[in-house]
Amino acid sequence: MSKEKCNPYENMLTMLDKAAEKLGLEYDDYVGLRYPERELTVSVPVEMDNGKKVIFQGYRIHHSSTRGPCKGGVRYHPSVDLEEVKALAAWMTWKCAVVNIPYGGAKGGVKCEPEKMSENELRKLTRRYTAMILPIIGPEKDIPAPDVNTNEQVMAWMMDTFSMLKGYAVPGVVTGKPVDIGGSLGRAEATGRGVMITVLNVIDKLKLDKNMSIAVQGFGNVGGVAAMLLSEQGFKIVGISDASCALYKKEGIDIKSALEYAKNNNRMLKGYEEEGIAEITNNELLCLDVDILIPAALENQITKKNASDIRAKIIVEAANGPTTNEADEILEKRNVIMVPDILANAGGVVVSYFEWVQNEQYFMWDEDYINSKLKGVMDKAFEEVWKIHQENNVSLRMAAYMVALGRVAKAKKIRGIFP
């Protein structure tokens, strides 16, 4: 999925400054939040299957630990660089704050092409990367999780590597790991479920029904789950896409069948067929005449180049940073309802928090309880953001940033500056 060149960290800073102004904060009240607390760059040597040694560039960034341990995923992707990881870490700070869980923001990544690597090479990469960032991670200071191109197996390798180097099992060092080694029921579907809950909340506020069409860009763990759950709720999913292709069917796509096909074809939709389905471009999918658009791929997908062509009336950001600031302004002027990433895709970190709590307490909750707790947290966060949106006549994105920044800035002021 191509993306317009845009510095995501600058995007984050722009929103931060605007939210601070809306809240009436002085520059000194939040200046520390414009900078990450800690930036670690590591070289990750891996002996590949052909015997050649390759050095991969890796990162782990702590944006803020003001409200608790840092929390954030690890992604494996060719686009990974310092600015991207810094932005993702900051967005995690705001995401945790907007849903009011006691975490700060972190993020990690390795610049690589995982689809071209064997399982053995990915295992070696993960173990060495974990060893390299080991000084700054741990259940009491920074807890990694899955992100783009990482999964529960990668988390299992990270957990095992950390545990072996510590000399005892430490399940709470990561979340999103297999249930058999301390993972939480409901975690794999949590981000997509949170997106579904958010869609239901926004159409409830707008007094709309479920007889609506949806396009989902990105058909991985987040987009695929969201599409499945929304189709089960009665919505019509007419467009889906991943890195291999984009598909459209006016009458609605059989999401269960598409998910099964992708599962059996290296997680790719290319070649999927059903009656009436057609292949389109990624940009055509973004600009489909649908009621709701769910970008669930990478950042910077909706830009000033295509924002004017987007016909969806509601956008629910399941990816991190999929909309540039310029595009955001265009869409706001067109009265498109934009539910921001730091609210819409927070379901994953909420259930990650539940997993971490279970690990720390040596306890396991059942899935119905977890899904119920997730809904409660997401509903409450949405209500708080909607209230600020209505009372201050600001966009939902601005309202979410105001809620998040208000909480973090207050905590920072109470704690003060050391020494």
SEKEVEX-656236 format. One record per residue (C-alpha): z negated, y, x; residue number from 1. Coordinates in nm, 3 decimals, decimal comma, m for minus. Last residue first. Layout:
REM SEKEVEX-656236
ATOM;up;north;east;pos
ATOM;Z;Y;X;NUM;
...
//
This chain:
REM SEKEVEX-656236
ATOM;up;north;east;pos
ATOM;m4,040;1,618;1,554;419;
ATOM;m3,867;1,517;1,330;418;
ATOM;m3,718;1,733;1,053;417;
ATOM;m3,857;1,743;0,699;416;
ATOM;m3,935;1,442;0,480;415;
ATOM;m3,966;1,645;0,159;414;
ATOM;m3,651;1,845;0,239;413;
ATOM;m3,453;1,530;0,314;412;
ATOM;m3,565;1,369;m0,011;411;
ATOM;m3,460;1,680;m0,206;410;
ATOM;m3,123;1,690;m0,028;409;
ATOM;m3,064;1,322;m0,106;408;
ATOM;m3,144;1,352;m0,477;407;
ATOM;m2,952;1,675;m0,536;406;
ATOM;m2,660;1,542;m0,335;405;
ATOM;m2,627;1,241;m0,564;404;
ATOM;m2,659;1,421;m0,899;403;
ATOM;m2,433;1,706;m0,786;402;
ATOM;m2,182;1,462;m0,641;401;
ATOM;m2,166;1,276;m0,973;400;
ATOM;m2,122;1,603;m1,166;399;
ATOM;m1,845;1,714;m0,932;398;
ATOM;m1,662;1,388;m0,986;397;
ATOM;m1,720;1,404;m1,362;396;
ATOM;m1,559;1,746;m1,365;395;
ATOM;m1,772;2,053;m1,432;394;
ATOM;m1,880;2,230;m1,752;393;
ATOM;m2,239;2,256;m1,630;392;
ATOM;m2,413;2,101;m1,931;391;
ATOM;m2,135;1,854;m2,012;390;
ATOM;m2,071;1,717;m1,663;389;
ATOM;m2,445;1,721;m1,585;388;
ATOM;m2,505;1,508;m1,897;387;
ATOM;m2,214;1,278;m1,813;386;
ATOM;m2,359;1,215;m1,466;385;
ATOM;m2,701;1,123;m1,604;384;
ATOM;m2,551;0,903;m1,877;383;
ATOM;m2,328;0,723;m1,626;382;
ATOM;m2,625;0,654;m1,397;381;
ATOM;m2,826;0,512;m1,688;380;
ATOM;m2,542;0,287;m1,800;379;
ATOM;m2,479;0,160;m1,446;378;
ATOM;m2,848;0,077;m1,389;377;
ATOM;m2,890;m0,097;m1,724;376;
ATOM;m2,564;m0,286;m1,689;375;
ATOM;m2,670;m0,415;m1,348;374;
ATOM;m3,008;m0,527;m1,485;373;
ATOM;m2,834;m0,724;m1,760;372;
ATOM;m2,591;m0,878;m1,513;371;
ATOM;m2,882;m0,978;m1,288;370;
ATOM;m3,086;m1,126;m1,575;369;
ATOM;m2,784;m1,322;m1,698;368;
ATOM;m2,725;m1,450;m1,345;367;
ATOM;m3,071;m1,594;m1,284;366;
ATOM;m3,303;m1,437;m1,027;365;
ATOM;m3,397;m1,598;m0,697;364;
ATOM;m3,710;m1,532;m0,488;363;
ATOM;m3,803;m1,514;m0,121;362;
ATOM;m3,926;m1,155;m0,180;361;
ATOM;m3,713;m1,000;0,096;360;
ATOM;m3,418;m1,217;0,002;359;
ATOM;m3,451;m1,134;m0,370;358;
ATOM;m3,475;m0,763;m0,289;357;
ATOM;m3,163;m0,789;m0,070;356;
ATOM;m2,971;m0,963;m0,348;355;
ATOM;m3,076;m0,700;m0,605;354;
ATOM;m2,964;m0,425;m0,365;353;
ATOM;m2,632;m0,604;m0,323;352;
ATOM;m2,623;m0,611;m0,704;351;
ATOM;m2,638;m0,230;m0,708;350;
ATOM;m2,405;m0,203;m0,410;349;
ATOM;m2,134;m0,394;m0,592;348;
ATOM;m2,178;m0,215;m0,924;347;
ATOM;m2,121;0,124;m0,758;346;
ATOM;m1,746;0,117;m0,822;345;
ATOM;m1,735;0,369;m1,107;344;
ATOM;m2,005;0,610;m0,985;343;
ATOM;m1,919;0,686;m0,624;342;
ATOM;m1,556;0,614;m0,709;341;
ATOM;m1,518;0,900;m0,952;340;
ATOM;m1,438;0,883;m1,325;339;
ATOM;m1,139;1,115;m1,366;338;
ATOM;m1,047;1,232;m1,719;337;
ATOM;m0,702;1,392;m1,693;336;
ATOM;m0,715;1,749;m1,826;335;
ATOM;m0,387;1,851;m1,651;334;
ATOM;m0,580;2,107;m1,444;333;
ATOM;m0,816;1,825;m1,341;332;
ATOM;m0,520;1,612;m1,233;331;
ATOM;m0,381;1,881;m1,005;330;
ATOM;m0,724;1,954;m0,854;329;
ATOM;m0,786;1,585;m0,787;328;
ATOM;m0,445;1,551;m0,626;327;
ATOM;m0,533;1,823;m0,375;326;
ATOM;m0,872;1,663;m0,310;325;
ATOM;m0,712;1,326;m0,237;324;
ATOM;m0,758;1,035;m0,477;323;
ATOM;m0,824;0,673;m0,373;322;
ATOM;m1,155;0,761;m0,205;321;
ATOM;m1,324;0,422;m0,233;320;
ATOM;m1,147;0,189;m0,474;319;
ATOM;m1,249;0,128;m0,838;318;
ATOM;m1,167;0,486;m0,937;317;
ATOM;m1,141;0,509;m1,316;316;
ATOM;m0,851;0,730;m1,421;315;
ATOM;m0,814;0,836;m1,787;314;
ATOM;m0,512;0,992;m1,960;313;
ATOM;m0,264;0,794;m1,754;312;
ATOM;0,069;0,970;m1,704;311;
ATOM;0,071;1,022;m1,327;310;
ATOM;0,379;1,219;m1,225;309;
ATOM;0,195;1,540;m1,131;308;
ATOM;m0,038;1,343;m0,903;307;
ATOM;0,251;1,183;m0,711;306;
ATOM;0,306;1,408;m0,408;305;
ATOM;m0,031;1,585;m0,431;304;
ATOM;m0,189;1,247;m0,364;303;
ATOM;m0,310;0,939;m0,551;302;
ATOM;m0,324;0,652;m0,301;301;
ATOM;m0,548;0,826;m0,046;300;
ATOM;m0,807;0,545;m0,011;299;
ATOM;m0,732;0,175;m0,046;298;
ATOM;m0,685;m0,066;m0,339;297;
ATOM;m0,863;m0,052;m0,676;296;
ATOM;m0,685;0,238;m0,849;295;
ATOM;m0,764;0,186;m1,220;294;
ATOM;m0,530;0,377;m1,453;293;
ATOM;m0,617;0,404;m1,823;292;
ATOM;m0,403;0,499;m2,124;291;
ATOM;m0,075;0,383;m1,975;290;
ATOM;0,268;0,538;m1,916;289;
ATOM;0,307;0,402;m1,564;288;
ATOM;0,280;0,647;m1,274;287;
ATOM;0,054;0,440;m1,048;286;
ATOM;0,270;0,135;m1,116;285;
ATOM;0,586;0,326;m1,031;284;
ATOM;0,424;0,427;m0,703;283;
ATOM;0,360;0,064;m0,615;282;
ATOM;0,718;m0,029;m0,692;281;
ATOM;0,820;m0,250;m0,985;280;
ATOM;0,857;m0,625;m1,040;279;
ATOM;0,918;m0,730;m1,398;278;
ATOM;0,733;m0,955;m1,645;277;
ATOM;0,894;m1,053;m1,973;276;
ATOM;0,813;m1,425;m1,955;275;
ATOM;0,581;m1,510;m1,670;274;
ATOM;0,639;m1,518;m1,298;273;
ATOM;0,434;m1,469;m0,982;272;
ATOM;0,655;m1,466;m0,672;271;
ATOM;0,455;m1,204;m0,484;270;
ATOM;0,104;m1,189;m0,635;269;
ATOM;m0,075;m1,262;m0,305;268;
ATOM;m0,422;m1,408;m0,247;267;
ATOM;m0,278;m1,668;m0,005;266;
ATOM;m0,080;m1,830;m0,285;265;
ATOM;m0,325;m2,055;m0,472;264;
ATOM;m0,573;m1,778;m0,554;263;
ATOM;m0,286;m1,543;m0,638;262;
ATOM;m0,149;m1,790;m0,895;261;
ATOM;m0,492;m1,845;m1,052;260;
ATOM;m0,544;m1,470;m1,078;259;
ATOM;m0,204;m1,425;m1,242;258;
ATOM;m0,278;m1,701;m1,496;257;
ATOM;m0,613;m1,545;m1,591;256;
ATOM;m0,450;m1,204;m1,611;255;
ATOM;m0,180;m1,304;m1,859;254;
ATOM;0,001;m0,970;m1,846;253;
ATOM;0,033;m0,734;m2,144;252;
ATOM;0,314;m0,666;m2,390;251;
ATOM;0,470;m0,400;m2,165;250;
ATOM;0,480;m0,627;m1,861;249;
ATOM;0,468;m0,473;m1,514;248;
ATOM;0,421;m0,616;m1,164;247;
ATOM;0,358;m0,460;m0,823;246;
ATOM;0,422;m0,641;m0,494;245;
ATOM;0,282;m0,789;m0,170;244;
ATOM;m0,007;m0,551;m0,094;243;
ATOM;m0,144;m0,593;m0,446;242;
ATOM;m0,035;m0,488;m0,791;241;
ATOM;m0,111;m0,509;m1,163;240;
ATOM;0,042;m0,346;m1,470;239;
ATOM;0,022;m0,408;m1,847;238;
ATOM;m0,345;m0,502;m1,882;237;
ATOM;m0,411;m0,481;m2,258;236;
ATOM;m0,779;m0,422;m2,337;235;
ATOM;m0,958;m0,673;m2,560;234;
ATOM;m1,291;m0,717;m2,379;233;
ATOM;m1,158;m1,035;m2,213;232;
ATOM;m0,873;m0,823;m2,073;231;
ATOM;m1,136;m0,586;m1,932;230;
ATOM;m1,323;m0,871;m1,763;229;
ATOM;m1,006;m1,012;m1,607;228;
ATOM;m0,872;m0,674;m1,492;227;
ATOM;m1,210;m0,580;m1,340;226;
ATOM;m1,229;m0,914;m1,160;225;
ATOM;m0,880;m0,873;m1,016;224;
ATOM;m0,933;m0,510;m0,921;223;
ATOM;m1,258;m0,574;m0,734;222;
ATOM;m1,196;m0,908;m0,565;221;
ATOM;m0,831;m0,839;m0,499;220;
ATOM;m0,567;m0,721;m0,743;219;
ATOM;m0,513;m0,365;m0,621;218;
ATOM;m0,360;m0,105;m0,851;217;
ATOM;m0,470;m0,186;m1,206;216;
ATOM;m0,273;m0,052;m1,503;215;
ATOM;m0,443;m0,037;m1,844;214;
ATOM;m0,327;m0,014;m2,205;213;
ATOM;m0,564;0,071;m2,489;212;
ATOM;m0,674;m0,085;m2,818;211;
ATOM;m1,032;m0,085;m2,693;210;
ATOM;m1,138;0,208;m2,912;209;
ATOM;m1,186;0,576;m2,829;208;
ATOM;m1,487;0,797;m2,908;207;
ATOM;m1,458;0,991;m2,578;206;
ATOM;m1,816;0,898;m2,488;205;
ATOM;m1,750;0,535;m2,587;204;
ATOM;m1,425;0,537;m2,389;203;
ATOM;m1,621;0,650;m2,082;202;
ATOM;m1,896;0,392;m2,118;201;
ATOM;m1,660;0,099;m2,174;200;
ATOM;m1,460;0,194;m1,864;199;
ATOM;m1,785;0,223;m1,666;198;
ATOM;m1,902;m0,123;m1,774;197;
ATOM;m1,565;m0,267;m1,667;196;
ATOM;m1,589;m0,092;m1,329;195;
ATOM;m1,942;m0,230;m1,284;194;
ATOM;m1,810;m0,578;m1,361;193;
ATOM;m1,544;m0,535;m1,093;192;
ATOM;m1,810;m0,433;m0,842;191;
ATOM;m2,046;m0,713;m0,946;190;
ATOM;m1,806;m1,009;m0,959;189;
ATOM;m1,900;m1,158;m0,620;188;
ATOM;m2,265;m1,054;m0,663;187;
ATOM;m2,327;m1,235;m0,992;186;
ATOM;m2,567;m1,491;m0,847;185;
ATOM;m2,716;m1,355;m0,529;184;
ATOM;m2,665;m1,488;m0,179;183;
ATOM;m2,946;m1,666;0,000;182;
ATOM;m2,771;m1,932;0,204;181;
ATOM;m2,634;m2,148;m0,079;180;
ATOM;m2,551;m1,838;m0,285;179;
ATOM;m2,279;m1,749;m0,034;178;
ATOM;m2,307;m1,402;0,126;177;
ATOM;m2,247;m1,070;m0,049;176;
ATOM;m2,545;m0,914;0,122;175;
ATOM;m2,630;m0,898;0,490;174;
ATOM;m2,944;m0,887;0,710;173;
ATOM;m3,155;m1,022;0,421;172;
ATOM;m3,081;m1,387;0,505;171;
ATOM;m3,272;m1,366;0,836;170;
ATOM;m3,317;m1,725;0,956;169;
ATOM;m3,504;m1,751;1,286;168;
ATOM;m3,432;m1,712;1,657;167;
ATOM;m3,320;m1,348;1,648;166;
ATOM;m2,985;m1,422;1,817;165;
ATOM;m2,931;m1,723;1,594;164;
ATOM;m3,022;m1,521;1,284;163;
ATOM;m2,781;m1,237;1,365;162;
ATOM;m2,499;m1,485;1,425;161;
ATOM;m2,583;m1,681;1,108;160;
ATOM;m2,590;m1,370;0,889;159;
ATOM;m2,262;m1,243;1,033;158;
ATOM;m2,093;m1,581;0,993;157;
ATOM;m2,217;m1,605;0,632;156;
ATOM;m2,097;m1,249;0,567;155;
ATOM;m1,750;m1,346;0,688;154;
ATOM;m1,762;m1,647;0,454;153;
ATOM;m1,873;m1,423;0,165;152;
ATOM;m1,568;m1,202;0,204;151;
ATOM;m1,389;m0,957;0,433;150;
ATOM;m1,036;m0,824;0,385;149;
ATOM;m1,152;m0,490;0,236;148;
ATOM;m1,531;m0,488;0,195;147;
ATOM;m1,808;m0,744;0,227;146;
ATOM;m2,167;m0,637;0,301;145;
ATOM;m2,369;m0,492;0,592;144;
ATOM;m2,746;m0,419;0,572;143;
ATOM;m2,882;m0,145;0,797;142;
ATOM;m3,246;m0,057;0,882;141;
ATOM;m3,509;m0,296;0,739;140;
ATOM;m3,279;m0,591;0,673;139;
ATOM;m3,120;m0,556;1,020;138;
ATOM;m2,841;m0,362;1,190;137;
ATOM;m2,850;m0,107;1,475;136;
ATOM;m2,903;m0,325;1,784;135;
ATOM;m2,680;m0,605;1,641;134;
ATOM;m2,359;m0,398;1,648;133;
ATOM;m2,207;m0,589;1,941;132;
ATOM;m2,344;m0,927;1,832;131;
ATOM;m2,197;m0,880;1,485;130;
ATOM;m1,857;m0,788;1,635;129;
ATOM;m1,874;m1,102;1,852;128;
ATOM;m1,951;m1,325;1,554;127;
ATOM;m1,691;m1,165;1,330;126;
ATOM;m1,409;m1,177;1,586;125;
ATOM;m1,484;m1,541;1,673;124;
ATOM;m1,484;m1,637;1,304;123;
ATOM;m1,164;m1,441;1,244;122;
ATOM;m0,997;m1,621;1,535;121;
ATOM;m1,103;m1,962;1,402;120;
ATOM;m0,986;m1,875;1,052;119;
ATOM;m0,645;m1,788;1,198;118;
ATOM;m0,526;m1,431;1,235;117;
ATOM;m0,208;m1,271;1,098;116;
ATOM;m0,365;m1,190;0,759;115;
ATOM;m0,658;m1,035;0,946;114;
ATOM;m0,451;m0,756;1,103;113;
ATOM;m0,709;m0,572;1,312;112;
ATOM;m0,907;m0,249;1,346;111;
ATOM;m1,264;m0,357;1,287;110;
ATOM;m1,489;m0,192;1,033;109;
ATOM;m1,833;m0,073;0,946;108;
ATOM;m2,001;0,143;0,686;107;
ATOM;m2,339;0,303;0,624;106;
ATOM;m2,506;0,503;0,349;105;
ATOM;m2,870;0,536;0,249;104;
ATOM;m3,060;0,302;0,022;103;
ATOM;m3,338;0,328;m0,235;102;
ATOM;m3,127;0,282;m0,553;101;
ATOM;m3,064;0,586;m0,769;100;
ATOM;m2,719;0,506;m0,912;99;
ATOM;m2,598;0,846;m0,786;98;
ATOM;m2,798;0,807;m0,466;97;
ATOM;m2,648;0,474;m0,363;96;
ATOM;m2,297;0,607;m0,426;95;
ATOM;m2,365;0,935;m0,246;94;
ATOM;m2,482;0,760;0,071;93;
ATOM;m2,202;0,504;0,038;92;
ATOM;m1,950;0,788;0,023;91;
ATOM;m2,089;0,908;0,355;90;
ATOM;m2,035;0,567;0,516;89;
ATOM;m1,679;0,550;0,380;88;
ATOM;m1,604;0,893;0,525;87;
ATOM;m1,738;0,799;0,869;86;
ATOM;m1,543;0,470;0,856;85;
ATOM;m1,217;0,654;0,783;84;
ATOM;m1,280;0,914;1,055;83;
ATOM;m1,359;0,646;1,316;82;
ATOM;m1,052;0,430;1,253;81;
ATOM;m0,957;0,134;1,037;80;
ATOM;m0,589;0,145;0,933;79;
ATOM;m0,506;m0,204;1,065;78;
ATOM;m0,771;m0,361;0,838;77;
ATOM;m1,093;m0,562;0,858;76;
ATOM;m1,363;m0,397;0,648;75;
ATOM;m1,742;m0,409;0,677;74;
ATOM;m1,950;m0,290;0,385;73;
ATOM;m2,235;m0,048;0,345;72;
ATOM;m2,608;0,005;0,331;71;
ATOM;m2,845;0,216;0,540;70;
ATOM;m3,216;0,152;0,488;69;
ATOM;m3,398;0,404;0,267;68;
ATOM;m3,370;0,751;0,111;67;
ATOM;m3,313;0,954;0,429;66;
ATOM;m3,120;0,681;0,609;65;
ATOM;m2,795;0,878;0,615;64;
ATOM;m2,445;0,841;0,758;63;
ATOM;m2,496;0,532;0,969;62;
ATOM;m2,163;0,425;1,121;61;
ATOM;m2,055;0,089;1,259;60;
ATOM;m1,722;0,066;1,439;59;
ATOM;m1,489;m0,189;1,599;58;
ATOM;m1,186;m0,176;1,827;57;
ATOM;m1,034;m0,516;1,909;56;
ATOM;m0,979;m0,645;2,263;55;
ATOM;m0,740;m0,940;2,283;54;
ATOM;m0,764;m1,232;2,525;53;
ATOM;m0,470;m1,474;2,520;52;
ATOM;m0,549;m1,845;2,500;51;
ATOM;m0,300;m1,915;2,221;50;
ATOM;m0,584;m1,951;1,968;49;
ATOM;m0,709;m1,604;2,052;48;
ATOM;m0,994;m1,529;2,292;47;
ATOM;m1,167;m1,234;2,131;46;
ATOM;m1,312;m0,923;2,292;45;
ATOM;m1,474;m0,667;2,058;44;
ATOM;m1,500;m0,315;2,199;43;
ATOM;m1,763;m0,116;2,014;42;
ATOM;m1,794;0,231;1,863;41;
ATOM;m2,133;0,324;1,719;40;
ATOM;m2,188;0,649;1,528;39;
ATOM;m2,539;0,751;1,419;38;
ATOM;m2,689;1,011;1,186;37;
ATOM;m2,350;1,100;1,042;36;
ATOM;m2,287;1,475;1,006;35;
ATOM;m2,237;1,695;0,698;34;
ATOM;m2,566;1,563;0,562;33;
ATOM;m2,761;1,754;0,826;32;
ATOM;m2,624;2,081;0,683;31;
ATOM;m2,790;2,011;0,345;30;
ATOM;m3,071;2,259;0,288;29;
ATOM;m2,969;2,476;0,584;28;
ATOM;m2,647;2,570;0,402;27;
ATOM;m2,850;2,699;0,108;26;
ATOM;m2,832;2,496;m0,210;25;
ATOM;m2,735;2,659;m0,540;24;
ATOM;m2,650;2,326;m0,701;23;
ATOM;m2,289;2,435;m0,765;22;
ATOM;m2,265;2,555;m0,403;21;
ATOM;m2,398;2,223;m0,273;20;
ATOM;m2,144;2,039;m0,490;19;
ATOM;m1,859;2,246;m0,344;18;
ATOM;m1,978;2,186;0,013;17;
ATOM;m2,007;1,810;m0,042;16;
ATOM;m1,667;1,790;m0,212;15;
ATOM;m1,498;1,958;0,086;14;
ATOM;m1,698;1,745;0,330;13;
ATOM;m1,577;1,423;0,163;12;
ATOM;m1,212;1,526;0,183;11;
ATOM;m1,262;1,622;0,549;10;
ATOM;m1,397;1,272;0,606;9;
ATOM;m1,093;1,121;0,434;8;
ATOM;m0,849;1,289;0,675;7;
ATOM;m0,512;1,266;0,504;6;
ATOM;m0,194;1,087;0,594;5;
ATOM;m0,040;0,980;0,264;4;
ATOM;m0,104;0,618;0,184;3;
ATOM;0,118;0,315;0,171;2;
ATOM;0,000;0,000;0,000;1;
//
